């Protein structure tokens, strides 16, 4: 639940989706916490109730497997 709360707050404050490792670091979890719990960042995005990621979501899918 901390992951989703942080994502919501970050998106509200900066109008941008946070880098996943940044999410995990700020809630005190291992660096792959989002992937471990949700398998894909877009799933966490949807559960958090954030707007459609559009092109940003496609970029996340492209770079996440590479560790970025």
PQR file of N, CA, C, O and H, with PARSE charges and radii, in Angstrom:
ATOM      1  N   UNK A   1       0.813  -1.192   0.000 -0.4000 1.5000
ATOM      2  CA  UNK A   1       0.000   0.000   0.000 -0.0000 2.0000
ATOM      3  C   UNK A   1       0.860   1.260   0.000  0.5500 1.7000
ATOM      4  O   UNK A   1       0.470   2.281  -0.568 -0.5500 1.4000
ATOM      5  N   UNK A   2       2.027   1.190   0.635 -0.4000 1.5000
ATOM      6  CA  UNK A   2       2.932   2.339   0.647 -0.0000 2.0000
ATOM      7  C   UNK A   2       3.375   2.703  -0.762  0.5500 1.7000
ATOM      8  O   UNK A   2       3.549   3.879  -1.084 -0.5500 1.4000
ATOM      9  H   UNK A   2       2.343   0.361   1.096  0.4000 1.0000
ATOM     10  N   UNK A   3       3.558   1.686  -1.600 -0.4000 1.5000
ATOM     11  CA  UNK A   3       3.972   1.927  -2.984 -0.0000 2.0000
ATOM     12  C   UNK A   3       2.926   2.779  -3.690  0.5500 1.7000
ATOM     13  O   UNK A   3       3.260   3.779  -4.325 -0.5500 1.4000
ATOM     14  H   UNK A   3       3.417   0.731  -1.338  0.4000 1.0000
ATOM     15  N   UNK A   4       1.676   2.391  -3.581 -0.4000 1.5000
ATOM     16  CA  UNK A   4       0.600   3.106  -4.266 -0.0000 2.0000
ATOM     17  C   UNK A   4       0.428   4.519  -3.716  0.5500 1.7000
ATOM     18  O   UNK A   4       0.215   5.463  -4.477 -0.5500 1.4000
ATOM     19  H   UNK A   4       1.405   1.579  -3.064  0.4000 1.0000
ATOM     20  N   UNK A   5       0.521   4.663  -2.403 -0.4000 1.5000
ATOM     21  CA  UNK A   5       0.397   5.994  -1.797 -0.0000 2.0000
ATOM     22  C   UNK A   5       1.508   6.916  -2.285  0.5500 1.7000
ATOM     23  O   UNK A   5       1.265   8.078  -2.612 -0.5500 1.4000
ATOM     24  H   UNK A   5       0.694   3.897  -1.785  0.4000 1.0000
ATOM     25  N   UNK A   6       2.736   6.383  -2.333 -0.4000 1.5000
ATOM     26  CA  UNK A   6       3.852   7.207  -2.787 -0.0000 2.0000
ATOM     27  C   UNK A   6       3.665   7.603  -4.247  0.5500 1.7000
ATOM     28  O   UNK A   6       3.897   8.756  -4.610 -0.5500 1.4000
ATOM     29  H   UNK A   6       2.933   5.440  -2.067  0.4000 1.0000
ATOM     30  N   UNK A   7       3.243   6.649  -5.097 -0.4000 1.5000
ATOM     31  CA  UNK A   7       3.028   6.952  -6.516 -0.0000 2.0000
ATOM     32  C   UNK A   7       1.969   8.038  -6.691  0.5500 1.7000
ATOM     33  O   UNK A   7       2.148   8.966  -7.480 -0.5500 1.4000
ATOM     34  H   UNK A   7       3.054   5.712  -4.803  0.4000 1.0000
ATOM     35  N   UNK A   8       0.874   7.919  -5.958 -0.4000 1.5000
ATOM     36  CA  UNK A   8      -0.194   8.926  -6.049 -0.0000 2.0000
ATOM     37  C   UNK A   8       0.317  10.304  -5.640  0.5500 1.7000
ATOM     38  O   UNK A   8       0.090  11.296  -6.332 -0.5500 1.4000
ATOM     39  H   UNK A   8       0.728   7.165  -5.317  0.4000 1.0000
ATOM     40  N   UNK A   9       1.010  10.349  -4.506 -0.4000 1.5000
ATOM     41  CA  UNK A   9       1.515  11.626  -4.009 -0.0000 2.0000
ATOM     42  C   UNK A   9       2.530  12.238  -4.979  0.5500 1.7000
ATOM     43  O   UNK A   9       2.489  13.436  -5.257 -0.5500 1.4000
ATOM     44  H   UNK A   9       1.195   9.543  -3.944  0.4000 1.0000
ATOM     45  N   UNK A  10       3.437  11.408  -5.488 -0.4000 1.5000
ATOM     46  CA  UNK A  10       4.461  11.894  -6.406 -0.0000 2.0000
ATOM     47  C   UNK A  10       3.826  12.437  -7.688  0.5500 1.7000
ATOM     48  O   UNK A  10       4.192  13.511  -8.165 -0.5500 1.4000
ATOM     49  H   UNK A  10       3.470  10.434  -5.262  0.4000 1.0000
ATOM     50  N   UNK A  11       2.875  11.685  -8.238 -0.4000 1.5000
ATOM     51  CA  UNK A  11       2.212  12.123  -9.478 -0.0000 2.0000
ATOM     52  C   UNK A  11       1.426  13.409  -9.259  0.5500 1.7000
ATOM     53  O   UNK A  11       1.384  14.274 -10.134 -0.5500 1.4000
ATOM     54  H   UNK A  11       2.578  10.812  -7.851  0.4000 1.0000
ATOM     55  N   UNK A  12       0.812  13.530  -8.105 -0.4000 1.5000
ATOM     56  CA  UNK A  12       0.062  14.746  -7.795 -0.0000 2.0000
ATOM     57  C   UNK A  12       1.004  15.942  -7.674  0.5500 1.7000
ATOM     58  O   UNK A  12       0.704  17.024  -8.180 -0.5500 1.4000
ATOM     59  H   UNK A  12       0.846  12.828  -7.394  0.4000 1.0000
ATOM     60  N   UNK A  13       2.141  15.750  -7.007 -0.4000 1.5000
ATOM     61  CA  UNK A  13       3.084  16.845  -6.787 -0.0000 2.0000
ATOM     62  C   UNK A  13       3.850  17.242  -8.048  0.5500 1.7000
ATOM     63  O   UNK A  13       4.075  18.429  -8.285 -0.5500 1.4000
ATOM     64  H   UNK A  13       2.384  14.872  -6.597  0.4000 1.0000
ATOM     65  N   UNK A  14       4.252  16.257  -8.860 -0.4000 1.5000
ATOM     66  CA  UNK A  14       5.137  16.529  -9.993 -0.0000 2.0000
ATOM     67  C   UNK A  14       4.495  16.292 -11.361  0.5500 1.7000
ATOM     68  O   UNK A  14       5.101  16.594 -12.389 -0.5500 1.4000
ATOM     69  H   UNK A  14       4.070  15.293  -8.667  0.4000 1.0000
ATOM     70  N   UNK A  15       3.277  15.756 -11.380 -0.4000 1.5000
ATOM     71  CA  UNK A  15       2.567  15.471 -12.626 -0.0000 2.0000
ATOM     72  C   UNK A  15       3.392  14.565 -13.543  0.5500 1.7000
ATOM     73  O   UNK A  15       3.398  14.731 -14.763 -0.5500 1.4000
ATOM     74  H   UNK A  15       2.785  15.511 -10.545  0.4000 1.0000
ATOM     75  N   UNK A  16       4.077  13.620 -12.939 -0.4000 1.5000
ATOM     76  CA  UNK A  16       4.937  12.695 -13.671 -0.0000 2.0000
ATOM     77  C   UNK A  16       5.070  11.419 -12.848  0.5500 1.7000
ATOM     78  O   UNK A  16       5.044  11.464 -11.618 -0.5500 1.4000
ATOM     79  H   UNK A  16       4.073  13.485 -11.948  0.4000 1.0000
ATOM     80  N   UNK A  17       5.210  10.294 -13.520 -0.4000 1.5000
ATOM     81  CA  UNK A  17       5.357   9.016 -12.838 -0.0000 2.0000
ATOM     82  C   UNK A  17       6.779   8.875 -12.303  0.5500 1.7000
ATOM     83  O   UNK A  17       7.730   9.134 -13.041 -0.5500 1.4000
ATOM     84  H   UNK A  17       5.231  10.258 -14.519  0.4000 1.0000
ATOM     85  N   UNK A  18       6.957   8.471 -11.039 -0.4000 1.5000
ATOM     86  CA  UNK A  18       8.304   8.367 -10.471 -0.0000 2.0000
ATOM     87  C   UNK A  18       9.085   7.175 -11.020  0.5500 1.7000
ATOM     88  O   UNK A  18       8.505   6.179 -11.451 -0.5500 1.4000
ATOM     89  H   UNK A  18       6.184   8.261 -10.440  0.4000 1.0000
ATOM     90  N   UNK A  19      10.392   7.296 -10.997 -0.4000 1.5000
ATOM     91  CA  UNK A  19      11.267   6.182 -11.351 -0.0000 2.0000
ATOM     92  C   UNK A  19      11.059   5.103 -10.289  0.5500 1.7000
ATOM     93  O   UNK A  19      11.015   5.397  -9.094 -0.5500 1.4000
ATOM     94  H   UNK A  19      10.863   8.106 -10.648  0.4000 1.0000
ATOM     95  N   UNK A  20      10.932   3.869 -10.728 -0.4000 1.5000
ATOM     96  CA  UNK A  20      10.553   2.792  -9.814 -0.0000 2.0000
ATOM     97  C   UNK A  20      11.533   2.600  -8.671  0.5500 1.7000
ATOM     98  O   UNK A  20      11.113   2.378  -7.536 -0.5500 1.4000
ATOM     99  H   UNK A  20      10.968   3.630 -11.698  0.4000 1.0000
ATOM    100  N   UNK A  21      12.810   2.680  -8.939 -0.4000 1.5000
ATOM    101  CA  UNK A  21      13.795   2.527  -7.858 -0.0000 2.0000
ATOM    102  C   UNK A  21      13.668   3.656  -6.839  0.5500 1.7000
ATOM    103  O   UNK A  21      13.921   3.469  -5.649 -0.5500 1.4000
ATOM    104  H   UNK A  21      13.151   2.861  -9.861  0.4000 1.0000
ATOM    105  N   UNK A  22      13.274   4.821  -7.326 -0.4000 1.5000
ATOM    106  CA  UNK A  22      13.061   5.964  -6.443 -0.0000 2.0000
ATOM    107  C   UNK A  22      11.890   5.687  -5.503  0.5500 1.7000
ATOM    108  O   UNK A  22      11.939   6.033  -4.323 -0.5500 1.4000
ATOM    109  H   UNK A  22      13.069   4.973  -8.293  0.4000 1.0000
ATOM    110  N   UNK A  23      10.841   5.063  -6.032 -0.4000 1.5000
ATOM    111  CA  UNK A  23       9.684   4.685  -5.211 -0.0000 2.0000
ATOM    112  C   UNK A  23      10.152   3.766  -4.090  0.5500 1.7000
ATOM    113  O   UNK A  23       9.883   4.016  -2.915 -0.5500 1.4000
ATOM    114  H   UNK A  23      10.801   4.782  -6.991  0.4000 1.0000
ATOM    115  N   UNK A  24      10.849   2.709  -4.464 -0.4000 1.5000
ATOM    116  CA  UNK A  24      11.290   1.705  -3.487 -0.0000 2.0000
ATOM    117  C   UNK A  24      12.228   2.306  -2.444  0.5500 1.7000
ATOM    118  O   UNK A  24      12.126   2.002  -1.255 -0.5500 1.4000
ATOM    119  H   UNK A  24      11.067   2.506  -5.418  0.4000 1.0000
ATOM    120  N   UNK A  25      13.135   3.155  -2.899 -0.4000 1.5000
ATOM    121  CA  UNK A  25      14.086   3.783  -1.981 -0.0000 2.0000
ATOM    122  C   UNK A  25      13.363   4.655  -0.952  0.5500 1.7000
ATOM    123  O   UNK A  25      13.710   4.646   0.229 -0.5500 1.4000
ATOM    124  H   UNK A  25      13.217   3.401  -3.864  0.4000 1.0000
ATOM    125  N   UNK A  26      12.371   5.398  -1.401 -0.4000 1.5000
ATOM    126  CA  UNK A  26      11.663   6.318  -0.517 -0.0000 2.0000
ATOM    127  C   UNK A  26      10.727   5.642   0.463  0.5500 1.7000
ATOM    128  O   UNK A  26      10.375   6.233   1.484 -0.5500 1.4000
ATOM    129  H   UNK A  26      12.089   5.406  -2.360  0.4000 1.0000
ATOM    130  N   UNK A  27      10.319   4.430   0.180 -0.4000 1.5000
ATOM    131  CA  UNK A  27       9.463   3.719   1.140 -0.0000 2.0000
ATOM    132  C   UNK A  27      10.249   2.664   1.913  0.5500 1.7000
ATOM    133  O   UNK A  27       9.678   1.907   2.698 -0.5500 1.4000
ATOM    134  H   UNK A  27      10.605   3.949  -0.649  0.4000 1.0000
ATOM    135  N   UNK A  28      11.575   2.619   1.687 -0.4000 1.5000
ATOM    136  CA  UNK A  28      12.433   1.715   2.450 -0.0000 2.0000
ATOM    137  C   UNK A  28      12.312   0.254   2.061  0.5500 1.7000
ATOM    138  O   UNK A  28      12.413  -0.629   2.913 -0.5500 1.4000
ATOM    139  H   UNK A  28      12.039   3.234   1.050  0.4000 1.0000
ATOM    140  N   UNK A  29      12.098  -0.004   0.782 -0.4000 1.5000
ATOM    141  CA  UNK A  29      11.964  -1.372   0.279 -0.0000 2.0000
ATOM    142  C   UNK A  29      13.129  -1.703  -0.660  0.5500 1.7000
ATOM    143  O   UNK A  29      13.842  -0.796  -1.088 -0.5500 1.4000
ATOM    144  H   UNK A  29      12.016   0.713   0.090  0.4000 1.0000
ATOM    145  N   UNK A  30      13.337  -2.991  -0.988 -0.4000 1.5000
ATOM    146  CA  UNK A  30      14.369  -3.366  -1.957 -0.0000 2.0000
ATOM    147  C   UNK A  30      14.110  -2.693  -3.303  0.5500 1.7000
ATOM    148  O   UNK A  30      12.969  -2.346  -3.611 -0.5500 1.4000
ATOM    149  H   UNK A  30      12.757  -3.727  -0.639  0.4000 1.0000
ATOM    150  N   UNK A  31      15.147  -2.508  -4.098 -0.4000 1.5000
ATOM    151  CA  UNK A  31      15.042  -1.705  -5.317 -0.0000 2.0000
ATOM    152  C   UNK A  31      14.065  -2.233  -6.361  0.5500 1.7000
ATOM    153  O   UNK A  31      13.645  -1.470  -7.231 -0.5500 1.4000
ATOM    154  H   UNK A  31      16.074  -2.790  -3.848  0.4000 1.0000
ATOM    155  N   UNK A  32      13.694  -3.486  -6.309 -0.4000 1.5000
ATOM    156  CA  UNK A  32      12.734  -4.039  -7.267 -0.0000 2.0000
ATOM    157  C   UNK A  32      11.365  -4.276  -6.634  0.5500 1.7000
ATOM    158  O   UNK A  32      10.623  -5.154  -7.074 -0.5500 1.4000
ATOM    159  H   UNK A  32      14.035  -4.106  -5.603  0.4000 1.0000
ATOM    160  N   UNK A  33      11.028  -3.508  -5.613 -0.4000 1.5000
ATOM    161  CA  UNK A  33       9.787  -3.754  -4.868 -0.0000 2.0000
ATOM    162  C   UNK A  33       8.538  -3.638  -5.736  0.5500 1.7000
ATOM    163  O   UNK A  33       7.594  -4.406  -5.552 -0.5500 1.4000
ATOM    164  H   UNK A  33      11.630  -2.795  -5.255  0.4000 1.0000
ATOM    165  N   UNK A  34       8.514  -2.704  -6.668 -0.4000 1.5000
ATOM    166  CA  UNK A  34       7.322  -2.535  -7.513 -0.0000 2.0000
ATOM    167  C   UNK A  34       7.136  -3.749  -8.409  0.5500 1.7000
ATOM    168  O   UNK A  34       6.023  -4.257  -8.545 -0.5500 1.4000
ATOM    169  H   UNK A  34       9.281  -2.081  -6.818  0.4000 1.0000
ATOM    170  N   UNK A  35       8.213  -4.213  -9.016 -0.4000 1.5000
ATOM    171  CA  UNK A  35       8.138  -5.372  -9.911 -0.0000 2.0000
ATOM    172  C   UNK A  35       7.785  -6.628  -9.121  0.5500 1.7000
ATOM    173  O   UNK A  35       7.013  -7.458  -9.600 -0.5500 1.4000
ATOM    174  H   UNK A  35       9.117  -3.800  -8.905  0.4000 1.0000
ATOM    175  N   UNK A  36       8.338  -6.779  -7.917 -0.4000 1.5000
ATOM    176  CA  UNK A  36       8.036  -7.951  -7.088 -0.0000 2.0000
ATOM    177  C   UNK A  36       6.557  -8.021  -6.714  0.5500 1.7000
ATOM    178  O   UNK A  36       5.974  -9.105  -6.679 -0.5500 1.4000
ATOM    179  H   UNK A  36       8.965  -6.104  -7.528  0.4000 1.0000
ATOM    180  N   UNK A  37       5.954  -6.878  -6.436 -0.4000 1.5000
ATOM    181  CA  UNK A  37       4.563  -6.871  -5.984 -0.0000 2.0000
ATOM    182  C   UNK A  37       3.548  -6.802  -7.121  0.5500 1.7000
ATOM    183  O   UNK A  37       2.453  -7.351  -7.002 -0.5500 1.4000
ATOM    184  H   UNK A  37       6.427  -5.997  -6.464  0.4000 1.0000
ATOM    185  N   UNK A  38       3.896  -6.137  -8.222 -0.4000 1.5000
ATOM    186  CA  UNK A  38       2.922  -5.899  -9.290 -0.0000 2.0000
ATOM    187  C   UNK A  38       3.310  -6.483 -10.644  0.5500 1.7000
ATOM    188  O   UNK A  38       2.510  -6.422 -11.577 -0.5500 1.4000
ATOM    189  H   UNK A  38       4.786  -5.692  -8.319  0.4000 1.0000
ATOM    190  N   UNK A  39       4.486  -7.036 -10.784 -0.4000 1.5000
ATOM    191  CA  UNK A  39       5.015  -7.633 -12.008 -0.0000 2.0000
ATOM    192  C   UNK A  39       5.293  -6.595 -13.099  0.5500 1.7000
ATOM    193  O   UNK A  39       6.347  -6.660 -13.732 -0.5500 1.4000
ATOM    194  H   UNK A  39       5.137  -7.086 -10.026  0.4000 1.0000
ATOM    195  N   UNK A  40       4.409  -5.666 -13.338 -0.4000 1.5000
ATOM    196  CA  UNK A  40       4.626  -4.610 -14.329 -0.0000 2.0000
ATOM    197  C   UNK A  40       4.251  -3.276 -13.694  0.5500 1.7000
ATOM    198  O   UNK A  40       3.242  -3.188 -12.993 -0.5500 1.4000
ATOM    199  H   UNK A  40       3.553  -5.613 -12.825  0.4000 1.0000
ATOM    200  N   UNK A  41       5.046  -2.240 -13.929 -0.4000 1.5000
ATOM    201  CA  UNK A  41       4.759  -0.930 -13.353 -0.0000 2.0000
ATOM    202  C   UNK A  41       3.389  -0.384 -13.751  0.5500 1.7000
ATOM    203  O   UNK A  41       2.756   0.329 -12.972 -0.5500 1.4000
ATOM    204  H   UNK A  41       5.865  -2.311 -14.498  0.4000 1.0000
ATOM    205  N   UNK A  42       2.936  -0.711 -14.947 -0.4000 1.5000
ATOM    206  CA  UNK A  42       1.649  -0.198 -15.419 -0.0000 2.0000
ATOM    207  C   UNK A  42       0.498  -0.746 -14.569  0.5500 1.7000
ATOM    208  O   UNK A  42      -0.517  -0.071 -14.395 -0.5500 1.4000
ATOM    209  H   UNK A  42       3.451  -1.290 -15.580  0.4000 1.0000
ATOM    210  N   UNK A  43       0.648  -1.955 -14.045 -0.4000 1.5000
ATOM    211  CA  UNK A  43      -0.380  -2.523 -13.168 -0.0000 2.0000
ATOM    212  C   UNK A  43      -0.479  -1.687 -11.892  0.5500 1.7000
ATOM    213  O   UNK A  43      -1.578  -1.357 -11.446 -0.5500 1.4000
ATOM    214  H   UNK A  43       1.473  -2.503 -14.187  0.4000 1.0000
ATOM    215  N   UNK A  44       0.659  -1.347 -11.311 -0.4000 1.5000
ATOM    216  CA  UNK A  44       0.658  -0.493 -10.116 -0.0000 2.0000
ATOM    217  C   UNK A  44       0.044   0.863 -10.444  0.5500 1.7000
ATOM    218  O   UNK A  44      -0.705   1.422  -9.642 -0.5500 1.4000
ATOM    219  H   UNK A  44       1.552  -1.614 -11.672  0.4000 1.0000
ATOM    220  N   UNK A  45       0.359   1.386 -11.614 -0.4000 1.5000
ATOM    221  CA  UNK A  45      -0.181   2.668 -12.074 -0.0000 2.0000
ATOM    222  C   UNK A  45      -1.709   2.616 -12.079  0.5500 1.7000
ATOM    223  O   UNK A  45      -2.370   3.517 -11.563 -0.5500 1.4000
ATOM    224  H   UNK A  45       0.967   0.932 -12.265  0.4000 1.0000
ATOM    225  N   UNK A  46      -2.265   1.551 -12.667 -0.4000 1.5000
ATOM    226  CA  UNK A  46      -3.723   1.412 -12.766 -0.0000 2.0000
ATOM    227  C   UNK A  46      -4.365   1.249 -11.391  0.5500 1.7000
ATOM    228  O   UNK A  46      -5.383   1.879 -11.104 -0.5500 1.4000
ATOM    229  H   UNK A  46      -1.728   0.818 -13.086  0.4000 1.0000
ATOM    230  N   UNK A  47      -3.779   0.410 -10.543 -0.4000 1.5000
ATOM    231  CA  UNK A  47      -4.333   0.186  -9.207 -0.0000 2.0000
ATOM    232  C   UNK A  47      -4.302   1.473  -8.387  0.5500 1.7000
ATOM    233  O   UNK A  47      -5.203   1.727  -7.587 -0.5500 1.4000
ATOM    234  H   UNK A  47      -2.952  -0.102 -10.777  0.4000 1.0000
ATOM    235  N   UNK A  48      -3.263   2.282  -8.588 -0.4000 1.5000
ATOM    236  CA  UNK A  48      -3.152   3.552  -7.868 -0.0000 2.0000
ATOM    237  C   UNK A  48      -4.193   4.565  -8.341  0.5500 1.7000
ATOM    238  O   UNK A  48      -4.386   5.603  -7.708 -0.5500 1.4000
ATOM    239  H   UNK A  48      -2.531   2.075  -9.237  0.4000 1.0000
ATOM    240  N   UNK A  49      -4.870   4.260  -9.465 -0.4000 1.5000
ATOM    241  CA  UNK A  49      -5.904   5.159  -9.970 -0.0000 2.0000
ATOM    242  C   UNK A  49      -5.361   6.364 -10.700  0.5500 1.7000
ATOM    243  O   UNK A  49      -6.025   7.397 -10.785 -0.5500 1.4000
ATOM    244  H   UNK A  49      -4.713   3.417  -9.980  0.4000 1.0000
ATOM    245  N   UNK A  50      -4.141   6.236 -11.235 -0.4000 1.5000
ATOM    246  CA  UNK A  50      -3.535   7.347 -11.953 -0.0000 2.0000
ATOM    247  C   UNK A  50      -4.048   7.391 -13.389  0.5500 1.7000
ATOM    248  O   UNK A  50      -4.511   6.375 -13.908 -0.5500 1.4000
ATOM    249  H   UNK A  50      -3.602   5.397 -11.166  0.4000 1.0000
ATOM    250  N   UNK A  51      -3.973   8.558 -14.042 -0.4000 1.5000
ATOM    251  CA  UNK A  51      -4.465   8.656 -15.414 -0.0000 2.0000
ATOM    252  C   UNK A  51      -3.665   7.774 -16.366  0.5500 1.7000
ATOM    253  O   UNK A  51      -2.559   7.342 -16.042 -0.5500 1.4000
ATOM    254  H   UNK A  51      -3.597   9.384 -13.621  0.4000 1.0000
ATOM    255  N   UNK A  52      -4.223   7.514 -17.528 -0.4000 1.5000
ATOM    256  CA  UNK A  52      -3.581   6.690 -18.550 -0.0000 2.0000
ATOM    257  C   UNK A  52      -2.148   7.162 -18.795  0.5500 1.7000
ATOM    258  O   UNK A  52      -1.932   8.344 -19.066 -0.5500 1.4000
ATOM    259  H   UNK A  52      -5.121   7.865 -17.792  0.4000 1.0000
ATOM    260  N   UNK A  53      -1.161   6.260 -18.705 -0.4000 1.5000
ATOM    261  CA  UNK A  53       0.233   6.664 -18.872 -0.0000 2.0000
ATOM    262  C   UNK A  53       0.600   7.043 -20.302  0.5500 1.7000
ATOM    263  O   UNK A  53       1.599   7.730 -20.513 -0.5500 1.4000
ATOM    264  H   UNK A  53      -1.336   5.300 -18.484  0.4000 1.0000
ATOM    265  N   UNK A  54      -0.182   6.613 -21.288 -0.4000 1.5000
ATOM    266  CA  UNK A  54       0.090   6.966 -22.679 -0.0000 2.0000
ATOM    267  C   UNK A  54       1.493   6.579 -23.099  0.5500 1.7000
ATOM    268  O   UNK A  54       1.936   5.459 -22.844 -0.5500 1.4000
ATOM    269  H   UNK A  54      -0.994   6.055 -21.117  0.4000 1.0000
ATOM    270  N   UNK A  55       2.195   7.500 -23.742 -0.4000 1.5000
ATOM    271  CA  UNK A  55       3.548   7.232 -24.237 -0.0000 2.0000
ATOM    272  C   UNK A  55       4.526   6.964 -23.101  0.5500 1.7000
ATOM    273  O   UNK A  55       5.458   6.174 -23.253 -0.5500 1.4000
ATOM    274  H   UNK A  55       1.836   8.409 -23.949  0.4000 1.0000
ATOM    275  N   UNK A  56       4.319   7.610 -21.981 -0.4000 1.5000
ATOM    276  CA  UNK A  56       5.195   7.400 -20.828 -0.0000 2.0000
ATOM    277  C   UNK A  56       5.146   5.937 -20.381  0.5500 1.7000
ATOM    278  O   UNK A  56       6.175   5.362 -20.027 -0.5500 1.4000
ATOM    279  H   UNK A  56       3.562   8.252 -21.857  0.4000 1.0000
ATOM    280  N   UNK A  57       3.977   5.349 -20.396 -0.4000 1.5000
ATOM    281  CA  UNK A  57       3.823   3.940 -20.027 -0.0000 2.0000
ATOM    282  C   UNK A  57       4.535   3.023 -20.993  0.5500 1.7000
ATOM    283  O   UNK A  57       5.123   2.023 -20.582 -0.5500 1.4000
ATOM    284  H   UNK A  57       3.142   5.817 -20.683  0.4000 1.0000
ATOM    285  N   UNK A  58       4.492   3.350 -22.270 -0.4000 1.5000
ATOM    286  CA  UNK A  58       5.199   2.548 -23.267 -0.0000 2.0000
ATOM    287  C   UNK A  58       6.703   2.635 -23.067  0.5500 1.7000
ATOM    288  O   UNK A  58       7.411   1.643 -23.239 -0.5500 1.4000
ATOM    289  H   UNK A  58       4.014   4.163 -22.604  0.4000 1.0000
ATOM    290  N   UNK A  59       7.193   3.811 -22.707 -0.4000 1.5000
ATOM    291  CA  UNK A  59       8.628   3.953 -22.445 -0.0000 2.0000
ATOM    292  C   UNK A  59       9.047   3.122 -21.244  0.5500 1.7000
ATOM    293  O   UNK A  59      10.118   2.514 -21.253 -0.5500 1.4000
ATOM    294  H   UNK A  59       6.618   4.616 -22.567  0.4000 1.0000
ATOM    295  N   UNK A  60       8.208   3.090 -20.204 -0.4000 1.5000
ATOM    296  CA  UNK A  60       8.527   2.285 -19.017 -0.0000 2.0000
ATOM    297  C   UNK A  60       8.662   0.820 -19.392  0.5500 1.7000
ATOM    298  O   UNK A  60       9.594   0.146 -18.955 -0.5500 1.4000
ATOM    299  H   UNK A  60       7.338   3.583 -20.197  0.4000 1.0000
ATOM    300  N   UNK A  61       7.745   0.334 -20.189 -0.4000 1.5000
ATOM    301  CA  UNK A  61       7.784  -1.076 -20.579 -0.0000 2.0000
ATOM    302  C   UNK A  61       9.045  -1.389 -21.368  0.5500 1.7000
ATOM    303  O   UNK A  61       9.602  -2.480 -21.248 -0.5500 1.4000
ATOM    304  H   UNK A  61       6.987   0.883 -20.544  0.4000 1.0000
ATOM    305  N   UNK A  62       9.492  -0.442 -22.166 -0.4000 1.5000
ATOM    306  CA  UNK A  62      10.675  -0.655 -23.001 -0.0000 2.0000
ATOM    307  C   UNK A  62      11.951  -0.703 -22.163  0.5500 1.7000
ATOM    308  O   UNK A  62      12.813  -1.545 -22.417 -0.5500 1.4000
ATOM    309  H   UNK A  62       9.040   0.445 -22.263  0.4000 1.0000
ATOM    310  N   UNK A  63      12.093   0.176 -21.174 -0.4000 1.5000
ATOM    311  CA  UNK A  63      13.348   0.302 -20.447 -0.0000 2.0000
ATOM    312  C   UNK A  63      13.422  -0.498 -19.158  0.5500 1.7000
ATOM    313  O   UNK A  63      14.527  -0.805 -18.710 -0.5500 1.4000
ATOM    314  H   UNK A  63      11.392   0.859 -20.968  0.4000 1.0000
ATOM    315  N   UNK A  64      12.315  -0.846 -18.547 -0.4000 1.5000
ATOM    316  CA  UNK A  64      12.352  -1.574 -17.273 -0.0000 2.0000
ATOM    317  C   UNK A  64      13.137  -2.881 -17.341  0.5500 1.7000
ATOM    318  O   UNK A  64      13.916  -3.156 -16.429 -0.5500 1.4000
ATOM    319  H   UNK A  64      11.418  -0.596 -18.911  0.4000 1.0000
ATOM    320  N   UNK A  65      12.966  -3.707 -18.390 -0.4000 1.5000
ATOM    321  CA  UNK A  65      13.734  -4.960 -18.406 -0.0000 2.0000
ATOM    322  C   UNK A  65      15.246  -4.737 -18.434  0.5500 1.7000
ATOM    323  O   UNK A  65      16.019  -5.624 -18.071 -0.5500 1.4000
ATOM    324  H   UNK A  65      12.333  -3.484 -19.131  0.4000 1.0000
ATOM    325  N   UNK A  66      15.656  -3.547 -18.868 -0.4000 1.5000
ATOM    326  CA  UNK A  66      17.081  -3.242 -18.938 -0.0000 2.0000
ATOM    327  C   UNK A  66      17.621  -2.685 -17.628  0.5500 1.7000
ATOM    328  O   UNK A  66      18.821  -2.444 -17.500 -0.5500 1.4000
ATOM    329  H   UNK A  66      15.028  -2.827 -19.163  0.4000 1.0000
ATOM    330  N   UNK A  67      16.741  -2.481 -16.660 -0.4000 1.5000
ATOM    331  CA  UNK A  67      17.184  -1.989 -15.355 -0.0000 2.0000
ATOM    332  C   UNK A  67      17.218  -0.486 -15.240  0.5500 1.7000
ATOM    333  O   UNK A  67      17.835   0.044 -14.316 -0.5500 1.4000
ATOM    334  H   UNK A  67      15.766  -2.677 -16.764  0.4000 1.0000
ATOM    335  N   UNK A  68      16.574   0.219 -16.151 -0.4000 1.5000
ATOM    336  CA  UNK A  68      16.543   1.683 -16.084 -0.0000 2.0000
ATOM    337  C   UNK A  68      15.278   2.166 -15.445  0.5500 1.7000
ATOM    338  O   UNK A  68      15.079   3.372 -15.304 -0.5500 1.4000
ATOM    339  H   UNK A  68      16.073  -0.210 -16.902  0.4000 1.0000
TER
END
